[in-house]
Amino acid sequence: MSAERRQPIPKKPASAYHHGRLREALIAAALRLIGGGEDVNLREAARLVGVSPGAPFRHFRDKAALLAAVAEETMRRFRREVVTALGAAPSAPSAQIHAMAVAYLRFALGEPAYFRAFARAGELGFFDSDFFKKENQETLDALDGLIIEGQQRGEVAPGDPRIVHLAARAFVYGLGRMYVEGHFARLGLGGDAPLAVAEQALAVFERGLLRSEPSRPQGTSRRAAKDKLP
C-alpha cells in the first residue's frame, strides 16, 4: 500500500472561528494537525484558528487535555454511528455484525479527519481517556459476543472467534484507510458515492473471497493455519 501523501499545513489561518466556539475550533485544528502528520500542540492549534497563543488555555490546560477532547469527540461520533446502526438492524447476529461493519465504514468515509485520528488512537494517547477506553471496549465486547452467538447459530464462520474478530475489523479498517489515502479515486471508484463502493466490497468479503481452500506447494506445513493464537 502506498504511503499517504501529506499536504503541508498552511502558514496562515484558513478561517476565523465563530465567537463562543473556540473549543470546537481548537479540536478541528488539532484534527488538521493530526491529518497532516504534524505534532499537536496548543500554540500551533491557536495559530491555525487565528487566536493568541494564550487563548487555548481557557479550555485546555495542556496538549494532553486537547488530545483527550479530540479522543472523546472521535469516540462520540463513532459510537453514534454504531448505536444507530445496531438499533435499526434485525437482531440476528449476522445482521448485527453487518450493521456494525457498515457503521464503521460510514464513520470512516463520512468523517475522514476523525477516522485518521481514530486510526492513531494508541500513538496519540487516546486510551488515556477513560471515556474513550470504556466506549471502545464496549464496542469490542459487543462484536465478540455477536461472533460467538453467530457461530453457535451457524450464521458466522467457525473457528477461533479471535481470528474472526481480527479479520472483520481488519477488512473494514483497511477499506477506511484505502478511502482516506485516495485509493478509491485512483481505482476510478466511488465518485459521489464512496459508501456504496465500500458496501459492495464488504459484500464480497461477507460472501467469502475464497470459495475453497487455496492449494499449497508440496511440503508446505498446514500447522500455521490450524494453530490458535497464544
N, C-alpha and C positions, 0 to 999 in steps of 0.2 A: 504494500500500500504506500502510495507516495505521501511525503510529508505535507502537512497543511501549510499553505503559503500565508505568511503573516503580513498583514498590512500595517505600515507604521502608524503610530498614534499621532494625530495632528498636533502641531506645536502651539496651536491656539484653541481656545474653547470653541466647540462647534455650535453651541447654542447656550443661552442662559436658562437657568432653571426657573420654574414658576414660584412666585413668592409663597412661602409657607410649606414648600415641598422639598426642602433641602435634603432631608434624609433619603427620600426616594431618588433624588438626583445623584447623590453620592453612591448609592447602591448601583445605579445604572453606570456611573463612571467606573466603579470597581469592575463591573462586568466587561466593560470595554477594555480595561487593562488586562483582565484575565484572557479575553478572546484574542488580544494582541500578543500574548505571551510575555507581558510586562509584569514587573513586580507591583503588587498592590500596596500603596501607602497613602496616608491621608493627604499629604502635600500634593501628590500628583492627582489624586481624585479631586481636590479643591481646584487645581489648575484647570482640569477638564471641564468642571462645572462653571468656572469663572467667578469664584469667590476667594476671599482672603485665606491664607494658609491656616489661620486660627478658626475659621468658621466651622469646619467639620467637628471640632471638639464640643460643639453644642449638642451633638448627637452621639458621637463615638469617642470614647476615651483614648483609643489607640487602634492600630491596624487590626489587631485580633478582634476587637468589637465590631469593626466594619465587616470583616470576613464572616463573623458569626451572623450578622444581619443578612449578608448575601446567602449564606447557607440556609438560613431559616426561610427566606423568601423563595429560594430554589425549591426546597422541600415542600412548602405550601403549594406551589404551582404544580409540582409533580403529583403530590397526593390528591389534589383536587381532580386531576385527570383520572387517576386510578379509581378513586372512590366513586366518581360519577359513572365511569365505565362499568364497574362491578355492579353497581346498583341497577343499571339498565339491562344487564345481561341475564340470560337464563341461569338457573342455579347449578346446572350440571358442571362438574369440574372442568371438562374440556372447554365449555363455553366461557367459564370464568377465566381460565388461563388465556384463552384467545383475547378476551376483553382486556386483560391486563397488558398483554403484548401490544395491542392497538393503542392503549392509553400511553404506554411508554413511547411509541412512535409518534403519537400526536404531540406529546410533550417535546420530544427531540426536534421534530420538524417545525413545530409551531413556536417554540421558544429556544431557538438555537443558542442565544447568548447564555441562557440559564443551563442548557444542556452541556455546553462547553465547561461551565463551572462544575456541574454535576459530575462530569467525567473526570475531573481533577479533585474530587472531594477529599481524598486522603492527603494529597500534596498540599492542598490549601487549608488543611486543618478543620474541615467541616465537622469531623467527628468529635471535635472538642465541644460542639454544641449539643447539649443534652436533648434538645428538641429534634435536631436532625438525626441524631443517633437512634432515638426512640422510634421516630416515624419510619426511618429506613428499615430498622429491624422488624417492625410490624409488617411492612410490605414483604420482606423476605420470608418471614414466618408464614404469611398467608399463601405465598407461592408454594412453599414446601408442603403445606397442608393440602393444597389443591392437587399437587403432583401425586402425593401418596394416596389420597382418596381416588384420584383418577386412575391410578394403577390398580387399585383394589376393584374398581368397577369396570376395568378393561377399556377405559377411554384414553389412557396415556400409555405410551410405550413402556414395556417392562424394563427392569434394570435398576442399577443403583440410583435412587432418587437424586442424589447429589450431582450425578453426571447429567441427568435430565435437566435439572435446575441450571447447571452450568451452560448446557447447550442452548437452552431457551433464552437465558439472559445474554449470552454471547451474541446470538443472532440479532436480537433487536438492538443491542448496543452497537454492533457493527454496522447495521443499517443506518442508525442515527449518525454515527461518525462519518460514514460514506456520504451522507447528505450534507453535513456541515462542512466537509472538506471538499465538496464540489464534484464528487464522483457521479452523482445523478446527472448533472449538467454535462459532464464530459462524455457520458454514455448516450446523451441525447434523450434522457428520460426525465419525467417529472413535469417540466414546464410550470404551469399554474396549479398542478395537482400532484405534488410530490407524495402526499399521503396515500393516494390511490396506487401509485407505483410501489410504495413500501408495503402496502397491504397485499399486492399481487405477489411480491417476493416472499412475504410471510406465508401466503397460501402454499407456495412451493415447498417451503420448509416444513409446514404442518402436514403436508401430504407425505413427506419423506423424499428427500432428494435422491437417495439411492434405494431402488426397489429391491435390490438383493445385495448380499454381502460382496464387496469387491474382491476380485481374485488377488491372491498374493503370490509372489515369486516362490518357487520351491525352496524350502529351508527356512522361510521366514517364520519366526515364532508367533504363535497366536496368544501367548501368555499375556502380553500387554493389553490386548483387547478384553481379556477376561478379568484382569486384576482390578480390584476395587481401590479407591483412594484410601490412604492410610488413615 
